[in-house]
Amino acid sequence: MKGTKGGHPSILDGTNDWELRADLMKQLQFPDIVHTTLRPDIVMVSGKTKKIILVELTVPWEERCTQAHERKKAKYEDLVQECREAGWRAWYYSIEVGCRGFPAPSLGKMFQDMGIEGQARKLAIKKVSQAAERSSSWLWLRSNASSWKPSTNG
């Protein structure tokens, strides 16, 4: 299978057994490849091809996208290397979408590597950007509501 436009190869090529796991409510169990306490936001695994893709989404202020990218990249660097040492082909994507909806280039790069190109890529970026902006707006509105009790745990 080639990318959706232009024929560029995709890291998803070569198998149809992809399993997607998401860290919803801190319940992600990392695949039995290496032992770790880290929980990326999304993990995609193909047992047939021994491929693993880790995705960490951050929604910072737009001015802090670069710092967020570097911080998350450093956090998962050892885990990616451990997966590779265990015989897996591993990719890591630290993607950032600003809280006002600005998509950092990392988002488009991830979609491109996964074979999502052209109009499909533009639409996917737009939808992720809108979701980040709506979620940030909801959080902002909730922070001004009388029932909001901010956490004191940091």
N, C-alpha and C positions, 0 to 999 in steps of 0.2 A: 504494500500500500504506500503510495506517495502522498505528499502534501496535497491540500485541497486546490492549489493553484500552481503554477510554476514547476511542479514535480520535485521539489526538494524533499529529501528523505526526512522522516520523522523518527524521533526516539521511540515512538510507540509502535513502529513497524516491526514485523517479524513474529507477531503473536496475537492471539485474541483472548488470552486468559488474564487480562489485567484485572486486578482487584484494587478498588479504591477505598481507603480508610480515611476518615476525617475525625479530628479531635473535637468532638462535640461534648461539651460539659465535662471535659477532662477525663474522657473514657477511652482514649486511643490506646490500644495495645500494639506496641511496635512489633513488626513481624519477627519471627524466630530466626533472625539472621545474626544479630549481635545483641548483647544485653546492654540496655541503656535505660535511663530514667527520663531522657528527653522525649518530648512529644511534639513533633512537627504538626502543623495544622492539617496537612494532607500528606498521605503516603500512598503511592501507587506501586504495586508489586506485580511482576510477572515471574512466576516460578519456572515456567518453561524456558525462558531466555535468561533467567537470573538477572533481571533488571529491576532497579528500585529508583523511584523518583520521590524526593522529599520537597515539599513546598511549605514555606513559612510566609504568611501574609502579615504585613504591618500596615496600619493606617495612621501615620504620623501627620503632624503639620507638614505642609509641603516643603518648607524650608529645612526640614530634618530628614528628608527621604534618604539622602546619602549616608548620614550617620546611622540611621536605622538599618540600612542595607549592610553596612560594614559590621555593625554589632551582631546582627543575626547570622551573617556569614561566618563570623568567628565562632559563634556559639555552636554551629552544626558542622564545622570543618572536620573535627575529629571523628564524628559519627559517620560522615561520608567516607572518610579514609578507612575506618574499621569495616564498613560494608564492602569496600573494594578489596581489602585484605582477606575478607571471607569468600572471595571469588565472585562477587556481584559487580555488575556494571551499575554505577551509582551516579545520579545527577541530583544537584541541589539548586533550588530556586528560592532566593529571598526576593519576594515581590512586594512592592510598596505602591499604595494608592493613597494619595493625600486625603486628609479628612474632608476637604472641600471638593473631592472628586478628581483631582489631577492624577493621571496614571504615570508612574515613573517608567522609563524605558524597560525596566526589568520585566514588567507584565507582558509587553509586546514580544520580548525576546523569548519568554517561556512559551507563549502561544505559538510563535514561529517554530521553535524547536519541536513542538508537539504536532506540527503539520497543519496548524490552523492559520490560514493565510488569506489575503485579499479581504473581501467584504465580510467573510465570517470572522476574521480576526478583528476588524474594526468594530463589528457589532459586539463581539465578546468583550472587548476593552470598554466599550461604551456602557454595557450592562454592569460590569464590575465597578466602573467609576460611579455610576448612578447608585448602586447598592451601597458603596462606601459613603457617599454623600448623604443618602437617606438615613443610614444608620447613625452617622455622626450628628445629623440634625435631631434625630430621635433622642440620642443621649443628651444633647444640649438642652432640649426641651424638658427632659426628665430631670436634669440637674436643677432646673428652676422650679420644679413642682414641689409642693409641700410634703409629699409622701416620699421623696427621694432621701435616702439615708446613705451618704457616701461612706465607703469603707475606710476605716482608719488603719488598715493593715498595709497601706502603701500601694 
